[in-house]
Amino acid sequence: MLLAFAVGVALGGGVLTRFTADGDLKDLHAQVDRLEQDNARLTDRARAADDFADAAAPSALGRSLAGVPVLMVLAPSADRGDVDQISRRITDGGGSVAGTLRLTDDLYAEDKAERLRGVVENAVPTDVTLNASLVDPRARAGDLLGAVLLAEGAVKPPSNGRTDALAALQQAGFVDFAGPTVPGARAAVVVTGGTVPGDRAGEGQGIGRLAAALSRHGDGTVLAGRSGSSQGAGPIVVVRQDRALGEELATVDDADTVVGQVSTALALAQAMRDDVRAYGAGRR
């Protein structure tokens, strides 16, 4: 009798467990269906927003960047497609891409920070003085790059000292560019990637600080990153969490969308009028 009772409990428990599992599985399927429907709606909404931004771009930008030569500064994580589309929007606004400067992984490597500092200090032209308040070597590199490449108003031909400064950074492996040097510009767009893993937080901080220092020069600068760049260890977090930096450097955190690419050109035009803004879906 005791055995029969034990068998009954076991069978009853198995049936109950099965019914419970079936119920949980149905709930799980229902949740998945709801999430898929929500995702489809969000995708459709994002596509509609991009279509509208693409159609509205010519009238929104007008000739806001007419005659403005723009320097494109590319972080190692910058997406080529984002760069091409941002360049297109700059052209749509009447501007031009004067030159492209690529930053290398070595620029953000912690074990190369002191070497970077030494190269920067030795490369400063005699007619340039770096900001003494900038301590981080990436920030000092950004200050130097801004001093030798960006100018307010009319762009002047680079002096030998400024050309030598760029060559020194290139030879040391911290930047790269095509041709003998990089043409000067009035404004700049720093293009970076998206989410930065926690174990590479130094890279996000370095990009943010370099862009902020660069923005002290010329007529306007924008830091544009992909979705996720304004979260966690992303470079835009560095700028937006510091009120002083946020007032100097415009940011866009969805440069992987048409809306973000148009916003980048618009933000640059506004920054050149001392109207610095933050665009995108991330926290400000």
Secondary structure, DSSP 8 states (H G I E B T S, - for coil): -HHHHHHHHHHHHHHHHHHHHHHHHHHHHHHHHHHHHHHHHHHHHHHHHHHHHHHHHHHHHTTTTTT-EEEEEE-TT--HHHHHHHHHHHHHTT-EEEEEEEE-GGGG-GGGHHHHHHHHHHH--TT----TT--SHHHHHHHHHHHHHB-SSS-----HHHHHHHHHHHHTTSEE-SSSS---BSEEEEE--S---GGGHHHHHHHHHHHHHHTTSSSEEEEE--TTTTSTT-HHHHHHTSHHHHTTSEEES-TTSHHHHHHHHHHHHHHTTT---EESSS--
